[in-house]
Amino acid sequence: MQAWRVHRNGEPGEVMRLEETDRPTPGDGQVLVEVRAANVNFPDALLCRGQYQVRPPLPFTPGVEVCGVTGDGRRVLATPALPHGGFADYVVADEAALLPAPDALDDAEAAALHIGYQTGWFGLHRRANLQPGETLLVHAAAGGVGSAAVQLGKAAGAKVVGVVGGPEKAAVARELGCDLVIDRRTEDIVAAVKEATGGRGADVVYDPVGGDAYAKSTKCVAFEGRILVVGFASGVIPTPGLNHALVKNYSVVGLHWGLYNTKDPAAVRACHDELTKLADQGIVKPLVSERVAMAGAADAVQRVADGTSTGRIVVLPGGAR
């Protein structure tokens, strides 16, 4: 089979190689899955760089979520068992963690419904307790993770403010349904949020960026607001000033979705059921901006790493619908 493999750590475009290799062999409790679509995530770039919290042995194949078909014909969402990641014709995955792919979504859309939307759902509902009528500020609102949070925030009845970089991404955020879009390159985020909320600030901030985005968030978060720390796509991990959180009375809330797979797998399945219902109703639909052939995977991961993409880029090894 074909698989993209990483033999040394570095930038994705430099270290990912498309190779012929053997199919992975399922272990106890695992199943072989033929990949129909593999969604590109920022952690794929971190894996290539050797900067992710999980460091699989070299050589490995990146790709942390797929839509595929099992040997008995089930169409499923799976988190591949590293080092055999999703940018390949076949992966192995834990049978107990497989989720049914929603019928309302095609393979590429379904592949993108998993981690990003689960992260958004757990973050907004379980960690931040977002309420109808509250203001939700989403950084990188036109990206894969941010676009999911925008849709889920609207579904929850929140007023959604999206922060983006550039007019192209601003147009995407508006199409997603943001009530207000702020271009961080030309506008003052803090002033715009304060003006839009009558000086109150954002009740919940969804931050997959870190760095300056986090710093700006602390200046426009509301009384009893919650800043959700989802990731650090900027490459800068901020150091919170806890004295500032104290005097302004806001919460800094961490979210590592992967822990729920081991700590509360029943909640993961319940979340998937809810996301499937929302997809069936047309309330949420992953923003798949590009569908690329297997040969384009390395370039796709690099573009996500560089922050030049919008929505989701999905790799189609073959046979996708």
RARASUL-V410912 format. One record per pair of residues at least 6 apart in sequence whose ideal C-beta (glycine too) atoms are under 7 Angstrom apart, sorted by the first residue. I is the first residue (numbers start at 0). J is the second residue. D is the distance in Angstrom with one decimal. If there is no record, write none. Layout:
BEGIN
i->{I:I}
j->{J:J}
d->{D:D}
END
This chain:
BEGIN
i->{0:0:0:0:0:1:1:1:1:1:2:2:2:2:2:2:3:3:3:3:3:3:3:3:3:4:4:4:4:4:4:5:5:5:5:5:5:5:6:6:6:6:7:7:8:8:8:8:9:9:10:10:11:11:11:11:11:11:12:12:12:14:15:15:15:15:17:22:22:23:23:23:23:25:25:28:28:28:29:29:29:29:29:30:30:30:30:31:31:31:32:32:32:32:32:32:32:32:32:33:33:33:33:34:34:34:34:34:34:34:34:35:35:35:35:35:35:36:36:36:36:36:36:36:36:37:37:37:37:37:37:37:37:38:38:38:38:38:39:39:39:39:39:39:40:40:40:40:41:41:41:41:42:42:43:43:43:43:44:44:44:45:46:47:47:53:55:55:56:59:59:59:60:60:60:60:60:61:61:61:62:62:62:62:62:63:63:63:63:63:64:64:64:64:64:64:65:65:65:65:65:66:66:66:66:66:67:67:68:69:74:75:75:75:75:76:76:76:76:76:77:77:77:78:78:79:79:79:79:80:80:80:83:83:84:86:86:87:88:96:98:100:101:101:101:101:101:103:103:104:104:105:106:106:107:107:107:107:107:108:108:108:110:111:111:111:111:111:112:112:112:114:115:115:115:116:116:116:116:117:117:117:118:118:118:118:119:119:119:120:120:120:120:121:121:121:121:122:122:122:122:123:123:123:123:123:123:126:126:126:127:127:127:127:129:129:129:129:129:131:131:131:132:133:133:133:134:134:134:134:134:134:135:135:135:135:135:135:135:135:136:136:136:136:136:136:136:137:137:137:137:137:137:137:137:138:138:138:138:138:138:138:139:139:139:139:140:140:140:140:140:140:140:141:141:141:141:141:141:142:143:143:144:144:144:145:146:146:146:148:149:149:149:149:149:149:150:150:151:152:153:153:154:154:154:158:159:159:159:160:160:160:160:160:160:160:161:161:161:162:162:162:163:163:163:163:163:164:164:164:165:165:166:167:168:169:169:171:171:172:173:175:179:181:181:188:188:189:189:189:192:192:192:193:193:199:200:200:200:200:201:201:201:201:202:202:203:203:203:204:204:204:204:204:205:205:206:206:206:206:206:206:206:207:207:207:208:208:209:209:209:209:209:209:209:210:210:210:211:212:213:214:216:217:220:220:222:223:223:224:225:225:225:226:226:226:226:227:227:228:228:228:228:229:232:239:244:259:259:260:274:277:278:285:286:286:287:287:287:288:288:288:288:288:289:290:290:291:291:291:291:292:293:293:296:299:299:302:302:303}
j->{20:22:87:88:89:17:19:87:88:293:18:20:60:86:87:88:15:16:17:60:61:86:87:296:297:16:18:20:58:59:60:14:15:47:57:58:59:61:14:16:57:58:14:57:14:47:48:49:47:48:47:301:44:47:297:300:301:304:297:298:301:47:47:296:297:300:294:31:89:83:89:90:91:31:91:93:94:95:80:91:92:93:94:69:91:92:94:70:89:91:65:67:68:69:75:77:89:90:92:67:68:88:89:65:67:85:87:88:89:90:316:66:67:68:106:318:319:65:66:106:107:110:313:315:319:62:65:85:86:110:313:314:316:64:110:111:311:313:299:300:303:312:313:314:63:64:114:143:230:232:303:304:51:63:61:62:63:300:300:303:304:51:61:61:300:81:81:82:82:81:82:84:82:83:84:86:87:84:86:300:79:84:85:86:87:78:79:84:85:114:76:78:85:110:113:114:77:79:85:90:110:76:100:106:109:110:75:77:74:75:100:97:98:99:100:98:100:109:112:113:90:92:97:92:96:85:90:91:92:91:92:93:90:91:90:296:314:316:316:260:271:109:109:112:275:278:279:278:279:112:278:320:319:320:287:290:313:315:319:284:285:287:313:143:285:287:311:313:274:278:285:256:143:144:147:147:151:274:283:256:267:270:144:229:254:256:147:148:151:151:270:273:274:254:256:259:270:205:227:229:254:129:148:151:152:155:203:227:252:254:203:225:227:252:135:152:155:157:203:155:156:157:156:157:202:203:157:158:160:196:201:202:152:157:158:159:160:201:203:205:160:162:192:201:204:205:216:145:148:149:152:159:161:162:205:145:162:205:206:207:208:212:145:207:208:232:146:149:161:162:163:172:177:163:168:171:172:309:310:309:310:311:207:229:230:207:175:286:310:205:159:161:172:175:176:177:175:283:283:159:159:176:277:282:283:178:176:177:178:177:178:179:181:192:195:201:172:177:180:181:183:188:169:172:180:182:183:182:183:184:182:184:182:309:309:180:182:309:310:180:180:286:195:188:191:215:219:215:218:219:200:201:219:200:219:221:219:220:221:224:219:220:221:224:221:224:224:225:227:216:220:224:226:227:227:229:212:213:216:226:227:228:229:229:230:232:232:233:230:231:232:233:235:236:237:233:235:237:233:233:237:237:226:243:226:249:248:248:249:249:249:250:252:249:250:251:252:252:254:251:252:253:254:254:306:251:251:266:267:267:283:283:284:311:310:311:310:311:313:308:309:310:311:312:312:313:315:299:312:314:315:315:314:316:314:312:314:308:312:312}
d->{6.5:5.4:6.3:3.8:5.5:6.2:6.3:6.8:5.5:6.1:6.2:5.1:4.9:6.7:3.5:6.9:4.8:6.8:5.5:5.8:6.9:4.1:7.0:5.2:6.4:5.6:5.2:6.9:4.5:6.8:5.5:5.1:5.8:5.5:6.7:6.0:5.6:6.5:7.0:6.9:5.8:4.6:5.7:6.8:6.6:6.7:5.8:3.6:6.7:6.7:6.9:6.5:5.3:4.4:5.7:3.9:4.6:5.8:5.4:6.3:3.8:5.6:6.5:6.9:3.9:6.7:6.6:6.9:4.8:4.0:6.5:6.6:4.6:5.2:4.7:5.9:5.6:6.6:6.4:4.8:6.5:5.8:6.4:5.6:6.9:6.3:4.8:6.1:5.9:5.8:6.9:4.0:6.9:5.8:6.7:5.3:6.7:5.2:5.5:5.3:5.0:6.9:5.7:5.0:4.7:6.0:6.2:6.1:6.4:5.9:4.9:5.2:5.1:6.3:4.1:5.6:4.6:6.5:4.7:4.0:4.6:4.1:5.1:5.6:4.9:4.7:4.7:3.7:5.4:6.3:6.8:4.6:6.9:5.1:4.2:4.5:5.8:5.2:5.0:5.6:5.1:4.6:6.9:6.6:5.5:6.8:6.4:6.9:6.7:5.6:5.9:7.0:5.5:5.6:4.2:6.2:6.4:5.0:5.6:6.2:3.5:3.9:4.7:6.0:6.9:6.5:4.1:3.9:5.9:6.0:3.4:6.6:6.5:5.7:4.1:5.7:5.2:4.7:5.9:6.8:6.3:3.7:2.7:4.0:7.0:6.2:7.0:6.5:6.6:6.6:7.0:5.8:6.5:6.1:4.6:5.1:5.4:6.2:4.1:6.1:5.7:5.7:5.3:4.7:4.3:4.0:6.3:6.2:5.6:6.1:4.4:4.5:6.4:6.3:5.8:4.4:5.5:6.2:7.0:4.9:6.7:3.8:5.6:6.3:6.2:4.9:3.8:6.9:5.6:5.1:5.9:6.6:5.5:5.8:7.0:4.7:5.8:7.0:5.2:6.5:4.8:4.3:5.9:6.6:4.6:4.6:6.7:4.8:4.8:6.3:5.6:5.4:4.1:5.4:4.9:5.2:4.0:6.7:6.2:6.4:4.8:5.7:5.7:6.9:3.7:6.0:4.3:6.2:6.1:6.6:5.5:6.6:5.5:5.0:4.3:4.7:6.9:5.3:6.8:5.5:6.7:5.6:6.6:6.3:6.6:4.4:4.4:4.4:4.5:5.9:5.1:6.9:6.5:6.4:5.7:6.4:6.6:6.5:4.8:6.1:4.6:4.4:6.7:5.7:6.3:6.4:6.8:6.2:5.0:5.3:4.6:4.4:5.4:6.1:6.2:6.7:5.3:5.7:5.2:6.5:3.2:6.9:6.4:5.2:3.8:6.3:6.8:4.8:6.4:5.4:4.9:5.2:4.2:4.3:7.0:5.1:7.0:6.8:4.9:6.5:4.8:6.9:6.2:3.8:4.6:6.9:6.9:5.1:4.8:5.4:6.8:6.3:5.2:6.8:4.6:6.5:4.8:6.7:5.1:6.5:4.7:4.5:4.1:5.7:5.4:6.5:6.7:5.4:2.9:6.0:5.5:4.4:6.0:4.9:3.8:4.1:4.9:4.7:7.0:6.8:6.2:4.5:4.5:6.7:7.0:6.4:5.6:4.5:5.7:4.5:5.4:5.9:6.9:4.7:6.4:5.9:6.5:4.5:6.6:4.5:5.7:4.9:6.0:5.0:6.4:5.0:6.9:5.1:5.5:6.7:6.6:4.6:6.6:6.2:6.2:6.6:4.0:3.7:5.0:5.0:5.5:6.0:5.1:5.1:6.3:6.0:7.0:7.0:5.5:5.5:6.6:6.1:6.8:7.0:5.7:4.9:5.2:5.0:6.8:4.6:5.5:6.8:5.2:5.5:4.8:4.7:6.8:5.7:4.6:4.5:6.2:5.7:4.0:6.4:5.9:5.0:4.8:5.3:3.8:6.2:6.0:5.8:5.9:6.2:5.0:5.2:6.7:5.1:6.7:4.4:5.8:6.9:4.5:6.4:5.1:6.4:5.6:5.6:5.9:6.3:6.2:6.0:5.9:4.2:4.1:5.6:5.0:4.9:6.9:3.6:7.0:5.0:5.5:5.8:5.5:3.5:3.4:6.3:7.0:6.6:4.2:6.5:5.3:5.9:5.8:4.7:5.6:5.9:6.8:4.5:6.8:4.7:5.4:6.5:7.0:5.2:6.7:5.4:5.8:6.4:6.7:5.0:6.7:5.5:6.6:5.3:5.9:5.8:5.2:6.0:6.8:4.4:6.6:5.7:3.5:6.1:6.2:5.0:5.5:6.7:5.1:3.6:6.4:6.5:4.5:5.4:5.5:5.3:6.3:5.7:7.0:6.2:6.2:4.9:4.6:4.4:6.3:4.8:6.9:6.4}
END
